[in-house]
């Protein structure tokens, strides 16, 4: 039990370290100096308001990427390197969120924090639920699911498939929210700010 708590703390540390490293990167690279003409330039924001994407095609593309990613993590839970894959994935996603928040704050100030949350809501509430399922499954496989089996032997059972189904449904709901509601909330924010 103590080893499980230590590993949970390590995963939490990976998230915090990734977010901190990512949020410092825009300042280190001097992205707030006014020469950064990327995501938050007036041209980019005005172009974003005029875009009318095919939401169904966007959903399929997002689901293919995110679903494959979570399926890989689910499969890695059966391996000894599963914890490492989960830790690296959490670090990289937290770093990406930190970079996004750092750039938004440098370019927009406090409004940048609102823009950051518009980028995350509502889909990341569902993606966090997927991560919760994923991590629960990882620790169940590492500490509870393999206790009665010989070393190196794992069985794909009904409970594992139920977990995969829950992960798939939550991921699909997150992708739906991202491809339909996420675009709408961003456009709504950009109209008022």
HUCORNOR-V819484 format. One record per residue. N is the residue number from 1. NEAR is the number of other C-alpha atoms within 8 Angstrom. Layout:
# HUCORNOR-V819484
N,NEAR ; N,NEAR
This chain:
# HUCORNOR-V819484
1,4 ; 2,5 ; 3,6 ; 4,9 ; 5,8 ; 6,8 ; 7,8 ; 8,8 ; 9,8 ; 10,9 ; 11,11 ; 12,8 ; 13,8 ; 14,12 ; 15,12 ; 16,10 ; 17,10 ; 18,15 ; 19,15 ; 20,10 ; 21,10 ; 22,16 ; 23,16 ; 24,11 ; 25,10 ; 26,13 ; 27,11 ; 28,7 ; 29,6 ; 30,7 ; 31,12 ; 32,11 ; 33,6 ; 34,6 ; 35,6 ; 36,8 ; 37,7 ; 38,6 ; 39,6 ; 40,9 ; 41,9 ; 42,6 ; 43,6 ; 44,10 ; 45,11 ; 46,8 ; 47,8 ; 48,8 ; 49,9 ; 50,6 ; 51,6 ; 52,4 ; 53,5 ; 54,6 ; 55,8 ; 56,7 ; 57,7 ; 58,10 ; 59,12 ; 60,8 ; 61,8 ; 62,10 ; 63,12 ; 64,8 ; 65,8 ; 66,10 ; 67,11 ; 68,9 ; 69,8 ; 70,10 ; 71,9 ; 72,8 ; 73,12 ; 74,12 ; 75,8 ; 76,11 ; 77,14 ; 78,10 ; 79,7 ; 80,7 ; 81,8 ; 82,12 ; 83,9 ; 84,7 ; 85,10 ; 86,10 ; 87,11 ; 88,9 ; 89,8 ; 90,12 ; 91,14 ; 92,9 ; 93,9 ; 94,13 ; 95,16 ; 96,10 ; 97,11 ; 98,15 ; 99,14 ; 100,11 ; 101,12 ; 102,14 ; 103,12 ; 104,14 ; 105,12 ; 106,11 ; 107,9 ; 108,8 ; 109,9 ; 110,7 ; 111,9 ; 112,13 ; 113,11 ; 114,8 ; 115,11 ; 116,11 ; 117,8 ; 118,12 ; 119,9 ; 120,9 ; 121,10 ; 122,12 ; 123,14 ; 124,9 ; 125,9 ; 126,12 ; 127,11 ; 128,8 ; 129,9 ; 130,12 ; 131,8 ; 132,8 ; 133,11 ; 134,12 ; 135,8 ; 136,8 ; 137,12 ; 138,13 ; 139,10 ; 140,9 ; 141,11 ; 142,9 ; 143,9 ; 144,8 ; 145,8 ; 146,12 ; 147,7 ; 148,5 ; 149,7 ; 150,7 ; 151,5 ; 152,4 ; 153,7 ; 154,7 ; 155,4 ; 156,6 ; 157,6 ; 158,6 ; 159,6 ; 160,9 ; 161,9 ; 162,8 ; 163,10 ; 164,10 ; 165,8 ; 166,10 ; 167,12 ; 168,9 ; 169,8 ; 170,12 ; 171,14 ; 172,10 ; 173,10 ; 174,14 ; 175,13 ; 176,11 ; 177,11 ; 178,12 ; 179,13 ; 180,9 ; 181,10 ; 182,15 ; 183,9 ; 184,8 ; 185,11 ; 186,11 ; 187,10 ; 188,8 ; 189,10 ; 190,9 ; 191,7 ; 192,5 ; 193,5
